[in-house]
Amino acid sequence: MFESNTGGSGSGLDPKRIASLTESQQEIYRNRTGASAAEYQRAVKVMPGGVPSSFQMMDPWPVYLTEGKGSQVWDVDGNQYTDFHAGFGVMVIGHANPMIGEAVKARIDQSTHFAAPTNDSIVVAEELKRRFGLPHWRFINSGTEATMDAVHLARGATGRDMILKVEGSYHGHHDAVMVSVAPPLDQIGTRENPIAVPYGEGTPRALTDLTHTVPFNNIDALKAVLGKIGDQVAGMIIEPAMMNINIIPPKDGYLEAVRELTAQYGIKLIFDEVKTGATMSHGGATGYYGVTPDMITLAKATCGGYPGGSIGMSDEVAQLVEDDRVKQYGTFNGNPLVMAAAEAALTKVLTEEAYVELNEKNEYLKGRCQEIIDKYGLPAYTEGIGAKGCVIFSPERIYEYRDYAEYVDAELSTLGWLYHMNHGIFMTPGVEEEWTLSVAHSQADLDNYAGAFEAFAQDVTA
Ligand SMILES: Cc1ncc(COP(=O)(O)O)c(C=O)c1O
Protein backbone atom coordinates (compact mmCIF):
# COMPACT_ATOMS: atom_id res chain seq x y z
CA MET A 1 0.00 0.00 0.00
CA PHE A 2 2.44 2.70 1.11
CA GLU A 3 5.49 3.11 -1.07
CA SER A 4 8.45 2.74 1.16
CA ASN A 5 11.97 1.62 0.67
CA THR A 6 11.57 -1.60 2.61
CA GLY A 7 13.64 -4.22 0.93
CA GLY A 8 14.53 -6.42 3.84
CA SER A 9 17.97 -7.26 5.03
CA GLY A 10 18.15 -10.66 3.42
CA SER A 11 15.98 -13.35 4.90
CA GLY A 12 18.54 -16.10 4.56
CA LEU A 13 16.06 -17.86 2.25
CA ASP A 14 16.86 -18.61 -1.38
CA PRO A 15 16.02 -15.42 -3.35
CA LYS A 16 15.60 -17.40 -6.61
CA ARG A 17 13.05 -19.64 -4.93
CA ILE A 18 11.16 -16.60 -3.58
CA ALA A 19 11.17 -15.01 -7.05
CA SER A 20 9.92 -18.18 -8.78
CA LEU A 21 7.24 -18.81 -6.12
CA THR A 22 6.11 -15.19 -6.48
CA GLU A 23 5.80 -15.66 -10.24
CA SER A 24 3.79 -18.87 -9.93
CA GLN A 25 1.51 -17.40 -7.23
CA GLN A 26 0.91 -14.31 -9.38
CA GLU A 27 -0.09 -16.62 -12.22
CA ILE A 28 -2.57 -18.41 -9.90
CA TYR A 29 -3.93 -15.02 -8.74
CA ARG A 30 -4.46 -13.90 -12.37
CA ASN A 31 -6.19 -17.17 -13.27
CA ARG A 32 -8.52 -17.03 -10.25
CA THR A 33 -9.57 -13.44 -10.82
CA GLY A 34 -10.56 -13.13 -14.50
CA ALA A 35 -13.84 -11.36 -13.74
CA SER A 36 -11.97 -8.89 -11.49
CA ALA A 37 -9.60 -8.27 -14.41
CA ALA A 38 -12.60 -7.42 -16.60
CA GLU A 39 -13.99 -5.06 -13.93
CA TYR A 40 -10.57 -3.46 -13.68
CA GLN A 41 -10.36 -2.89 -17.46
CA ARG A 42 -13.70 -1.09 -17.31
CA ALA A 43 -12.99 0.79 -14.06
CA VAL A 44 -9.59 2.08 -15.07
CA LYS A 45 -11.18 4.12 -17.86
CA VAL A 46 -13.16 6.19 -15.34
CA MET A 47 -11.29 5.87 -12.02
CA PRO A 48 -7.51 6.38 -11.81
CA GLY A 49 -6.02 2.97 -10.99
CA GLY A 50 -9.51 1.47 -11.34
CA VAL A 51 -10.28 2.17 -7.68
CA PRO A 52 -12.08 4.77 -5.51
CA SER A 53 -9.03 5.28 -3.21
CA SER A 54 -5.36 4.71 -4.03
CA PHE A 55 -5.04 2.42 -1.02
CA GLN A 56 -7.16 -0.07 -2.98
CA MET A 57 -4.76 -0.24 -5.93
CA MET A 58 -3.20 -3.64 -6.41
CA ASP A 59 -0.87 -5.32 -8.86
CA PRO A 60 -1.93 -6.59 -11.44
CA TRP A 61 -5.49 -5.56 -10.51
CA PRO A 62 -7.58 -5.43 -7.34
CA VAL A 63 -10.12 -8.08 -6.40
CA TYR A 64 -13.61 -6.59 -6.85
CA LEU A 65 -15.92 -7.79 -4.08
CA THR A 66 -19.66 -8.37 -4.24
CA GLU A 67 -20.80 -9.49 -0.82
CA GLY A 68 -19.88 -10.18 2.78
CA LYS A 69 -21.52 -12.16 5.56
CA GLY A 70 -20.02 -12.72 9.01
CA SER A 71 -16.35 -13.55 8.48
CA GLN A 72 -16.72 -14.34 4.76
CA VAL A 73 -16.53 -12.22 1.59
CA TRP A 74 -17.09 -13.11 -2.08
CA ASP A 75 -15.60 -11.61 -5.22
CA VAL A 76 -17.00 -11.14 -8.73
CA ASP A 77 -15.41 -14.44 -9.81
CA GLY A 78 -17.39 -16.25 -7.11
CA ASN A 79 -14.28 -16.92 -4.99
CA GLN A 80 -15.05 -17.11 -1.29
CA TYR A 81 -12.55 -15.75 1.21
CA THR A 82 -12.31 -15.56 4.98
CA ASP A 83 -11.87 -11.87 5.58
CA PHE A 84 -8.90 -10.71 7.66
CA HIS A 85 -8.66 -7.39 5.79
CA ALA A 86 -11.90 -6.15 7.38
CA GLY A 87 -12.08 -3.05 5.19
CA PHE A 88 -8.76 -1.78 6.58
CA GLY A 89 -9.67 -2.60 10.14
CA VAL A 90 -13.29 -1.46 10.18
CA MET A 91 -15.46 -4.61 10.22
CA VAL A 92 -14.76 -5.89 13.74
CA ILE A 93 -18.55 -6.30 13.98
CA GLY A 94 -18.48 -8.84 11.11
CA HIS A 95 -20.14 -8.36 7.71
CA ALA A 96 -23.88 -7.74 7.52
CA ASN A 97 -24.18 -7.93 11.30
CA PRO A 98 -27.95 -8.11 11.98
CA MET A 99 -27.71 -5.88 15.08
CA ILE A 100 -26.19 -3.07 13.02
CA GLY A 101 -28.58 -3.77 10.15
CA GLU A 102 -31.65 -3.49 12.38
CA ALA A 103 -30.49 -0.22 13.92
CA VAL A 104 -29.77 1.32 10.53
CA LYS A 105 -32.99 0.03 8.92
CA ALA A 106 -35.03 1.54 11.74
CA ARG A 107 -33.34 4.88 11.10
CA ILE A 108 -33.75 4.76 7.32
CA ASP A 109 -37.53 4.82 7.68
CA GLN A 110 -37.22 8.00 9.75
CA SER A 111 -35.05 9.78 7.14
CA THR A 112 -31.31 9.54 6.64
CA HIS A 113 -30.06 13.07 7.25
CA PHE A 114 -30.99 16.26 9.10
CA ALA A 115 -27.78 18.15 9.96
CA ALA A 116 -29.45 18.57 13.34
CA PRO A 117 -28.51 16.55 16.42
CA THR A 118 -30.34 13.32 17.20
CA ASN A 119 -30.59 11.32 20.39
CA ASP A 120 -28.16 8.69 19.03
CA SER A 121 -25.34 11.24 18.92
CA ILE A 122 -25.78 11.91 22.65
CA VAL A 123 -25.72 8.19 23.44
CA VAL A 124 -22.59 7.65 21.33
CA ALA A 125 -20.79 10.62 22.92
CA GLU A 126 -21.69 9.31 26.40
CA GLU A 127 -20.44 5.85 25.48
CA LEU A 128 -17.15 7.21 24.12
CA LYS A 129 -16.66 9.23 27.31
CA ARG A 130 -17.27 6.05 29.35
CA ARG A 131 -14.85 3.98 27.28
CA PHE A 132 -12.03 6.46 26.66
CA GLY A 133 -12.24 8.78 29.65
CA LEU A 134 -12.13 12.14 27.83
CA PRO A 135 -15.13 14.29 28.78
CA HIS A 136 -16.18 15.87 25.43
CA TRP A 137 -16.77 14.46 21.93
CA ARG A 138 -17.52 15.80 18.47
CA PHE A 139 -18.19 13.84 15.29
CA ILE A 140 -16.73 13.90 11.78
CA ASN A 141 -16.78 11.56 8.77
CA SER A 142 -13.34 9.94 8.55
CA GLY A 143 -10.04 9.48 10.29
CA THR A 144 -8.51 12.19 8.13
CA GLU A 145 -11.08 14.71 9.31
CA ALA A 146 -10.55 13.66 12.93
CA THR A 147 -6.80 14.26 12.86
CA MET A 148 -7.21 17.46 10.81
CA ASP A 149 -9.57 18.94 13.41
CA ALA A 150 -7.31 17.78 16.24
CA VAL A 151 -4.39 19.62 14.64
CA HIS A 152 -6.52 22.78 14.32
CA LEU A 153 -7.50 22.46 17.98
CA ALA A 154 -3.90 22.01 19.14
CA ARG A 155 -2.91 25.14 17.22
CA GLY A 156 -5.90 27.07 18.54
CA ALA A 157 -5.23 26.01 22.13
CA THR A 158 -1.58 27.02 22.10
CA GLY A 159 -1.32 29.84 19.54
CA ARG A 160 1.65 27.90 18.08
CA ASP A 161 2.04 26.54 14.53
CA MET A 162 4.36 23.54 14.65
CA ILE A 163 3.21 19.94 14.79
CA LEU A 164 5.26 16.96 15.89
CA LYS A 165 4.59 13.51 14.46
CA VAL A 166 6.25 10.12 14.53
CA GLU A 167 8.22 8.82 11.52
CA GLY A 168 6.30 6.08 9.67
CA SER A 169 2.88 6.99 11.11
CA TYR A 170 -0.03 7.61 8.77
CA HIS A 171 -2.69 9.96 10.14
CA GLY A 172 -4.77 10.55 6.99
CA HIS A 173 -4.25 12.68 3.91
CA HIS A 174 -4.29 16.32 5.04
CA ASP A 175 -1.30 18.63 4.72
CA ALA A 176 -0.08 18.75 8.33
CA VAL A 177 0.42 14.97 8.58
CA MET A 178 1.46 14.00 5.03
CA VAL A 179 5.02 14.05 6.24
CA SER A 180 7.56 11.24 6.74
CA VAL A 181 4.94 8.53 6.27
CA ALA A 182 7.22 6.23 4.27
CA PRO A 183 10.41 8.26 3.75
CA PRO A 184 13.58 6.84 2.18
CA LEU A 185 16.08 6.12 4.98
CA ASP A 186 18.82 8.14 3.30
CA GLN A 187 16.71 11.32 3.44
CA ILE A 188 15.59 11.42 7.08
CA GLY A 189 18.73 12.48 8.93
CA THR A 190 19.70 11.10 12.31
CA ARG A 191 17.38 10.08 15.14
CA GLU A 192 18.30 13.16 17.17
CA ASN A 193 18.13 15.46 14.12
CA PRO A 194 15.36 13.97 11.95
CA ILE A 195 14.49 15.56 8.61
CA ALA A 196 10.79 15.70 7.67
CA VAL A 197 10.07 14.41 4.15
CA PRO A 198 6.83 15.26 2.27
CA TYR A 199 4.65 12.25 1.47
CA GLY A 200 3.54 12.62 -2.14
CA GLU A 201 3.12 15.83 -4.07
CA GLY A 202 0.58 18.61 -3.65
CA THR A 203 1.51 19.95 -0.22
CA PRO A 204 3.13 23.42 -0.16
CA ARG A 205 6.65 23.22 1.27
CA ALA A 206 5.76 25.98 3.75
CA LEU A 207 3.16 23.67 5.31
CA THR A 208 5.41 20.61 5.37
CA ASP A 209 8.02 22.74 7.12
CA LEU A 210 5.63 23.24 10.04
CA THR A 211 5.64 19.51 10.78
CA HIS A 212 8.61 17.98 12.58
CA THR A 213 9.26 14.32 13.19
CA VAL A 214 10.64 12.01 15.85
CA PRO A 215 11.29 8.27 15.86
CA PHE A 216 8.84 6.12 17.89
CA ASN A 217 9.87 4.55 21.20
CA ASN A 218 12.83 6.89 21.69
CA ILE A 219 12.56 9.35 24.56
CA ASP A 220 16.11 10.67 24.19
CA ALA A 221 15.40 11.65 20.58
CA LEU A 222 12.13 13.34 21.66
CA LYS A 223 13.97 15.24 24.39
CA ALA A 224 16.60 16.37 21.85
CA VAL A 225 13.95 17.67 19.42
CA LEU A 226 11.91 19.35 22.16
CA GLY A 227 15.06 20.95 23.56
CA LYS A 228 15.37 22.76 20.23
CA ILE A 229 11.76 23.56 19.23
CA GLY A 230 9.57 22.44 22.17
CA ASP A 231 8.25 25.94 22.91
CA GLN A 232 7.02 26.33 19.30
CA VAL A 233 5.14 23.02 19.06
CA ALA A 234 1.34 23.16 19.26
CA GLY A 235 0.58 19.45 19.25
CA MET A 236 2.19 16.04 19.11
CA ILE A 237 0.17 13.46 17.21
CA ILE A 238 1.04 9.82 17.80
CA GLU A 239 -0.43 6.35 17.32
CA PRO A 240 -0.07 4.98 20.87
CA ALA A 241 0.67 1.60 19.30
CA MET A 242 1.90 1.93 15.72
CA MET A 243 -0.30 0.01 13.30
CA ASN A 244 0.72 1.25 9.89
CA ILE A 245 4.16 -0.37 9.76
CA ASN A 246 2.95 -3.76 10.97
CA ILE A 247 2.31 -3.49 14.72
CA ILE A 248 4.78 -1.84 17.08
CA PRO A 249 3.69 -1.51 20.70
CA PRO A 250 5.16 1.24 22.86
CA LYS A 251 8.07 0.27 25.12
CA ASP A 252 7.27 0.23 28.84
CA GLY A 253 7.13 3.80 30.12
CA TYR A 254 7.34 5.42 26.66
CA LEU A 255 3.81 6.84 26.53
CA GLU A 256 4.05 8.03 30.14
CA ALA A 257 7.27 9.89 29.28
CA VAL A 258 5.68 11.38 26.13
CA ARG A 259 2.77 12.57 28.28
CA GLU A 260 5.08 14.13 30.83
CA LEU A 261 7.33 15.87 28.29
CA THR A 262 4.48 17.26 26.17
CA ALA A 263 2.80 18.63 29.31
CA GLN A 264 6.10 20.18 30.42
CA TYR A 265 6.38 22.09 27.10
CA GLY A 266 2.68 23.03 26.99
CA ILE A 267 2.15 20.80 23.92
CA LYS A 268 -1.27 19.22 23.32
CA LEU A 269 -0.95 15.44 23.06
CA ILE A 270 -3.16 13.77 20.44
CA PHE A 271 -3.55 9.98 20.50
CA ASP A 272 -4.54 8.95 17.00
CA GLU A 273 -6.68 5.92 17.81
CA VAL A 274 -8.23 5.63 14.35
CA LYS A 275 -6.81 2.10 14.13
CA THR A 276 -6.41 1.12 17.78
CA GLY A 277 -9.62 2.71 19.14
CA ALA A 278 -12.23 -0.02 18.80
CA THR A 279 -9.84 -2.89 18.11
CA MET A 280 -7.24 -3.07 20.88
CA SER A 281 -9.51 -3.06 23.89
CA HIS A 282 -12.83 -1.70 25.14
CA GLY A 283 -11.11 1.59 26.01
CA GLY A 284 -8.71 1.51 23.04
CA ALA A 285 -5.01 2.13 23.57
CA THR A 286 -5.84 4.92 26.02
CA GLY A 287 -7.58 2.44 28.32
CA TYR A 288 -5.08 -0.34 27.63
CA TYR A 289 -1.98 1.70 28.52
CA GLY A 290 -3.64 3.98 31.08
CA VAL A 291 -2.17 7.24 29.70
CA THR A 292 -4.59 10.09 29.03
CA PRO A 293 -3.91 12.52 26.16
CA ASP A 294 -5.53 15.93 25.53
CA MET A 295 -7.32 14.61 22.44
CA ILE A 296 -8.23 11.24 20.95
CA THR A 297 -9.11 10.73 17.29
CA LEU A 298 -11.35 7.81 16.33
CA ALA A 299 -12.89 6.46 13.10
CA LYS A 300 -12.76 3.03 11.38
CA ALA A 301 -14.20 0.32 13.66
CA THR A 302 -16.06 2.75 15.95
CA CYS A 303 -18.98 3.30 13.56
CA GLY A 304 -20.15 -0.23 12.79
CA GLY A 305 -19.03 -0.24 9.15
CA TYR A 306 -20.32 3.27 8.35
CA PRO A 307 -18.16 6.26 7.42
CA GLY A 308 -17.77 8.25 10.60
CA GLY A 309 -15.38 9.23 13.34
CA SER A 310 -14.99 11.38 16.39
CA ILE A 311 -12.65 13.56 18.41
CA GLY A 312 -12.39 13.31 22.18
CA MET A 313 -11.32 16.44 24.04
CA SER A 314 -10.24 17.63 27.46
CA ASP A 315 -12.30 20.40 29.13
CA GLU A 316 -9.76 23.01 28.01
CA VAL A 317 -9.74 21.93 24.36
CA ALA A 318 -13.53 21.55 24.24
CA GLN A 319 -13.90 25.17 25.35
CA LEU A 320 -12.37 26.29 22.03
CA VAL A 321 -15.12 24.44 20.19
CA GLU A 322 -17.83 25.62 22.56
CA ASP A 323 -16.72 29.23 22.00
CA ASP A 324 -16.48 28.61 18.21
CA ARG A 325 -12.91 29.91 18.26
CA VAL A 326 -11.71 26.82 16.39
CA LYS A 327 -14.21 25.97 13.65
CA GLN A 328 -15.29 22.36 14.08
CA TYR A 329 -17.77 21.97 11.22
CA GLY A 330 -19.25 19.46 8.77
CA THR A 331 -22.62 18.93 7.06
CA PHE A 332 -22.65 15.19 7.72
CA ASN A 333 -21.19 15.27 11.26
CA GLY A 334 -23.32 13.07 13.50
CA ASN A 335 -25.34 11.77 10.54
CA PRO A 336 -28.24 9.73 11.99
CA LEU A 337 -27.45 6.54 10.04
CA VAL A 338 -23.81 6.63 11.14
CA MET A 339 -24.80 7.37 14.74
CA ALA A 340 -27.35 4.53 14.76
CA ALA A 341 -24.67 2.14 13.48
CA ALA A 342 -22.09 3.47 15.96
CA GLU A 343 -24.50 3.14 18.88
CA ALA A 344 -25.34 -0.46 17.97
CA ALA A 345 -21.67 -1.31 17.38
CA LEU A 346 -20.42 0.20 20.63
CA THR A 347 -23.23 -0.77 22.99
CA LYS A 348 -24.46 -4.08 21.55
CA VAL A 349 -21.65 -5.76 19.60
CA LEU A 350 -18.28 -4.50 20.83
CA THR A 351 -18.93 -5.07 24.51
CA GLU A 352 -16.28 -5.73 27.16
CA GLU A 353 -16.88 -9.49 26.74
CA ALA A 354 -16.39 -9.17 22.98
CA TYR A 355 -12.85 -7.88 23.56
CA VAL A 356 -12.06 -10.79 25.87
CA GLU A 357 -13.07 -13.15 23.05
CA LEU A 358 -11.26 -11.17 20.35
CA ASN A 359 -8.13 -11.29 22.43
CA GLU A 360 -8.42 -15.05 22.94
CA LYS A 361 -8.81 -15.59 19.20
CA ASN A 362 -5.85 -13.34 18.53
CA GLU A 363 -3.64 -15.19 21.02
CA TYR A 364 -4.64 -18.46 19.37
CA LEU A 365 -3.84 -17.23 15.85
CA LYS A 366 -0.58 -15.62 16.90
CA GLY A 367 0.32 -18.88 18.68
CA ARG A 368 -0.42 -20.98 15.58
CA CYS A 369 1.62 -18.65 13.36
CA GLN A 370 4.53 -18.60 15.83
CA GLU A 371 4.56 -22.44 15.88
CA ILE A 372 4.83 -22.41 12.08
CA ILE A 373 7.59 -19.78 12.18
CA ASP A 374 9.53 -21.95 14.66
CA LYS A 375 8.88 -25.21 12.81
CA TYR A 376 10.20 -23.88 9.48
CA GLY A 377 12.81 -21.48 10.90
CA LEU A 378 11.31 -18.43 9.20
CA PRO A 379 12.98 -15.06 9.88
CA ALA A 380 9.79 -13.63 11.39
CA TYR A 381 7.82 -13.13 14.60
CA THR A 382 4.24 -12.38 15.61
CA GLU A 383 2.82 -9.28 17.25
CA GLY A 384 -0.65 -8.14 18.20
CA ILE A 385 -3.18 -6.98 20.76
CA GLY A 386 -6.99 -7.29 20.88
CA ALA A 387 -8.38 -7.76 17.37
CA LYS A 388 -5.13 -6.82 15.64
CA GLY A 389 -2.19 -9.05 14.86
CA CYS A 390 0.44 -9.85 12.26
CA VAL A 391 3.46 -11.85 11.27
CA ILE A 392 6.40 -9.48 10.90
CA PHE A 393 8.93 -10.72 8.36
CA SER A 394 11.96 -9.42 10.18
CA PRO A 395 14.76 -11.38 11.83
CA GLU A 396 15.01 -8.59 14.44
CA ARG A 397 12.27 -7.15 16.66
CA ILE A 398 11.34 -3.72 15.31
CA TYR A 399 10.76 -0.71 17.55
CA GLU A 400 10.29 2.15 15.07
CA TYR A 401 10.12 3.08 11.38
CA ARG A 402 13.88 3.01 10.81
CA ASP A 403 13.99 -0.63 11.99
CA TYR A 404 10.97 -1.46 9.85
CA ALA A 405 12.53 0.07 6.73
CA GLU A 406 15.81 -1.71 7.37
CA TYR A 407 14.68 -5.16 8.43
CA VAL A 408 11.21 -6.02 7.17
CA ASP A 409 11.42 -8.16 4.06
CA ALA A 410 9.15 -6.73 1.37
CA GLU A 411 9.44 -9.70 -1.04
CA LEU A 412 8.61 -12.26 1.62
CA SER A 413 5.70 -10.14 2.93
CA THR A 414 4.26 -9.78 -0.57
CA LEU A 415 4.63 -13.49 -1.28
CA GLY A 416 2.87 -14.26 2.02
CA TRP A 417 0.00 -12.01 0.92
CA LEU A 418 -0.29 -13.83 -2.44
CA TYR A 419 -0.42 -17.22 -0.68
CA HIS A 420 -3.21 -15.97 1.54
CA MET A 421 -5.25 -14.58 -1.34
CA ASN A 422 -4.80 -17.75 -3.39
CA HIS A 423 -5.78 -19.89 -0.40
CA GLY A 424 -9.04 -18.04 0.28
CA ILE A 425 -7.77 -15.61 2.92
CA PHE A 426 -8.65 -12.00 2.11
CA MET A 427 -5.83 -9.82 3.39
CA THR A 428 -4.60 -6.27 3.07
CA PRO A 429 -2.08 -5.89 0.29
CA GLY A 430 1.39 -4.57 0.98
CA VAL A 431 4.03 -4.98 3.61
CA GLU A 432 2.84 -2.88 6.49
CA GLU A 433 -0.70 -3.97 7.37
CA GLU A 434 -2.05 -6.48 9.88
CA TRP A 435 -5.01 -8.80 10.26
CA THR A 436 -8.19 -7.59 11.95
CA LEU A 437 -10.35 -10.17 13.68
CA SER A 438 -14.10 -9.81 14.02
CA VAL A 439 -16.69 -11.13 16.44
CA ALA A 440 -17.74 -13.48 13.60
CA HIS A 441 -14.42 -15.30 13.15
CA SER A 442 -14.60 -18.96 14.13
CA GLN A 443 -11.89 -21.39 15.18
CA ALA A 444 -12.08 -22.88 11.66
CA ASP A 445 -11.45 -19.41 10.16
CA LEU A 446 -8.33 -18.99 12.28
CA ASP A 447 -7.15 -22.49 11.33
CA ASN A 448 -7.66 -21.64 7.65
CA TYR A 449 -5.40 -18.61 8.08
CA ALA A 450 -2.75 -20.75 9.75
CA GLY A 451 -3.15 -23.39 7.01
CA ALA A 452 -2.43 -20.86 4.27
CA PHE A 453 0.53 -19.54 6.23
CA GLU A 454 1.91 -23.06 6.66
CA ALA A 455 1.61 -23.74 2.90
CA PHE A 456 3.68 -20.59 2.34
CA ALA A 457 6.23 -21.53 5.04
CA GLN A 458 6.64 -25.03 3.62
CA ASP A 459 7.21 -23.80 0.07
CA VAL A 460 9.64 -20.97 0.84
CA THR A 461 11.81 -23.24 3.00
CA ALA A 462 11.59 -26.39 0.81
C1 LIG B 1 -3.82 5.86 12.37
C2 LIG B 1 -4.64 6.41 11.27
N1 LIG B 1 -5.10 7.68 11.35
C3 LIG B 1 -5.87 8.23 10.39
C4 LIG B 1 -6.22 7.50 9.27
C5 LIG B 1 -7.08 8.12 8.22
O1 LIG B 1 -8.35 7.58 8.27
P1 LIG B 1 -9.33 7.68 7.00
O2 LIG B 1 -8.79 6.74 5.98
O3 LIG B 1 -10.67 7.27 7.55
O4 LIG B 1 -9.32 9.09 6.55
C6 LIG B 1 -5.77 6.18 9.14
C7 LIG B 1 -6.14 5.37 7.96
O5 LIG B 1 -5.68 4.29 7.73
C8 LIG B 1 -4.97 5.63 10.15
O6 LIG B 1 -4.48 4.37 10.06
The ligand as an ORCA input file, in Angstrom:
! r2SCAN-3c Opt
* xyz 0 1
  C      -3.816      5.857     12.368
  C      -4.642      6.415     11.266
  N      -5.100      7.679     11.351
  C      -5.872      8.232     10.392
  C      -6.217      7.503      9.271
  C      -7.081      8.120      8.215
  O      -8.352      7.577      8.274
  P      -9.333      7.677      7.003
  O      -8.791      6.739      5.976
  O     -10.667      7.272      7.553
  O      -9.322      9.088      6.549
  C      -5.770      6.180      9.139
  C      -6.143      5.375      7.961
  O      -5.681      4.286      7.730
  C      -4.965      5.628     10.152
  O      -4.485      4.373     10.062
*
